[in-house]
Amino acid sequence: MQITENLKISLILFFVFLISYTLLIPFYTNKPDVIVFALRSLADSPILDIAYLNSNTYLNGEPLPNYHLGHTVILWIVYNLFPESLANSIWPSGFVSAISGALIVVLTFLIWKELGINTKKSLLIAIAVGIIPSFIEEAIIGEVYALQFLFTLLFIYSFIIDKWILSSFFFLLACLVSPLSGLAFGLLFLKNRNKSTLIRAIGVGAIALILYLSIYIGIGSNLFDLLNPSSQQPAGRGIIYRILILGFFIALNFNFLLIYFVKGLKISFENEKQLLLPLIVASLPQLLLLVAGSTFFIELGSFQLPIFWALAFPLGIYLADIYSNSKLLWVAIVCSFVFSYVFWVNPNNTIGSAREEAGTWLKENNYNNISVVGPWSVGISILKGRDGNSIDSLNNYYLNKPCPNNEDILKINKDKLLIAEAKKTPLRVSFSKLGIPGTKLRLYDPVKEITTGNTVKIFENNHVLIYEWTNQDSLTF
């Protein structure tokens, strides 16, 4: 009877959240990774050797090996199953995330049930996970992180129910999607914290590690390159800024439910300390990304999901207590979805659309076959808008160099270039002027900073600035 009840609840959770997430999947995005993942998936076979684009894209340094190998293969299979009309969009990658997100909600329910939490509390914890904005975004956007966390929870759940070989397999898959999955390893000890559990955990990890190394050696990748930090440290994003961002994300994710979270934390310390304390300790390794420089922003989704999954525990505990007698709960849940759409989903679509619109303008005004240089976050969308769904265009006409200077321009050695820059919001500029260490923003203007050749602004909308640089020696008078 218990299995039947769990199965019924699991199916309801899966289909409710799958439908909800699927309806929110965007066709535009400001996430360059998602665009590149989609375009790479249109290749004749999975691109296994490099993570994003080839060496032509990098003015300095070399491309990383493909540390999202599992995601690459799964996404390639999915894109080849979809009709061409959808395969030429980011929608299939969003659908993979939607399925992953719905299964994350189900596994959350099953994990807490297995750990001794009653059905109502486990259900409300799972629902809390599903409505947290970070989870909503990652469940619709087509990034790697929902799939990564799905395999992470499968790894944890399999270990808790004593399926250790299966646990090793899912841990391998999680690490093949992103090696940062290893930071969640401590969640294995939620059920037991004894010598026997430690030995089994070491065995599970060792099997997955050996297979992981064998796969990367087998495809000829240099594993040490996976450990290299990003060559670029974004301006105005120091440790203080990263800590402020973490606080901002906590407030943003719990928004209308923040008071419930605080009250739930108090109740959990009183009544569920045997689970809450190990959960906190197991989540601490995620905070290492705060001191990992730009990696904190590059892998923000990998950091957010385990943290907010853990923080959903006290929220769900409190929601279960007021489940049957608080109309305000349902108002808060509806407001949370509206909040997510207004401040997460809609801005993502708006910015993505504006960046592709800039590319369309370039195409209509005959700025074709000219390389675009600028930050990854902007240049990818612009080229997609100009050249369509072409991985060859990104490989041959994009140069990943934010705020290029005279030396960079000369190094590129082109007669013409298009310099792309994200338009900073007034709020971010004002925040930069407060003088808080680590938050100062560089306001880049290539017309003033590039003195070689001739630089003029040719396009501007609410989110993008594009400049044309021309080598003076190539000008015809």
Phi, psi and omega in degrees: 000322180295319179296319180298317179297314179298319180294317180298313180296320181297318180293319178297313178302315184299309186287324178298312183284327177297314179297315181299313181292319183298322180294341182260358183298126182274161171259343175242152178208153172262013179267105182297326179302316183297317179298315181293319177303317181295314182293321178296330183287351178272359179292162181295333177214159181301137178273106190260339192278329183233155187284318185230271182244167186281182187295339178299337184283338190257118176289324176232137177086182182236156179294148177286153171296165186283091179274004171249040189304314181297319178296320180301312183293314181297316182293322178299317179298314182298314181298327179283350177267341183272152176296157186302325182299325178269331181294339177269028178219180176270004186299315180301321178293325175295325180292323174301317179293323180297315177298316180298316180298317179296320179290329175299318178299315180298312182294327176300314177301313184292322180296312182290329174297316181295332180273006173099003176281139184292169188300315183296315180294317179298319179297315182289327174296317179297316178296319178302317177301314185293337182256000175291128185308321178300320178289321178299314180298311183291340179276357181231343194273340178089017174281182182277344199285326177295316178296318178301313183287332174300309179295327177297314179291326174297321176298314180293313183297318180298322179292318182297325180266017173068030173258079193287323177295316178297323178298317177299320180297314181289327176294321175299313180298318179300317180289330176289333174283318173200126179297343177292352175301333180299338179293344180266008186301326182297343179294345176300335188265017178293326184276309181224148178227065180233178184299319180298316178297320179298316180297317179295320179297318178298320178296315178300313180295320182295316179299313180296319181295316180298316179293321179299311180297321181297319180296312182291324175294322180297327179267004173081025180272149174273104186298333181292336178294336179294338183270352182289134176287164176299140182287344182245128173259109183305139181295142177070027182229049179285185185298321179295318178299319181294322177294319177297320179297319178300313178299319178298318181293325177297313179297318182294320184286328181261345175019255185288349180257008186299319181294325177294321179298314181298315179294322179294326178297318179295315180295320181295321177296329181278320190247339185232034185299327183295339176255324184294316183295313175299327178295318178296313181298318181292337182271345184301322179303334178299330182290348177300334180293342177297331181256014183263024176062223184292344178301330178303320181275324180297320182248039184300321180294323179296329179280317187293313190298312177296322180296312184283337172297317178293318182291340177290341181300303179295329177297313179296323178301316180287320180300325179296327181289330182251010186307318189262358186223022180223107175292334180298333179301313183289327174297317180296321180294314178298316179298326179296318178293317178297316178301316180298318181292315185292318188257351180237297188293308183296314176300322178300314178296318183295313180294316179299317179296319180295322180290319177290328176300322177298319177294321177298320178298320178299317180296315182293336181253021171064037171261052182266160177056031175241131182292143177253127177243137182162186181293147180308321186294337184252314188300323182298312181295321180297315181293325177296320178294326182278315190251001178077200184277077184228110176292331178295323178297315180295322180291329188253340186237013178236137177234120185276089179212098176294143174050057182296144178251187181303315182298318179297316182298316180292326179294325180295325174061054176236154177282331179223145176217152170249122182258119182257144180212138175286136179280121183286140179285150178304324180296317181292322179295317179296319178298322180296328184281356180289342177083015178288128181305135178084002182243358183294134184256135175275121178265101188270129176227101183297335178299324180271326189270336179259108185264343176276144180069200183233124182239127179223146176281130182243344183207143175206132167228198186292343187228352186222143169237135176232132179241146173256126175252134179231134175291123184298329180293339181265355180292141177251125182255000000 
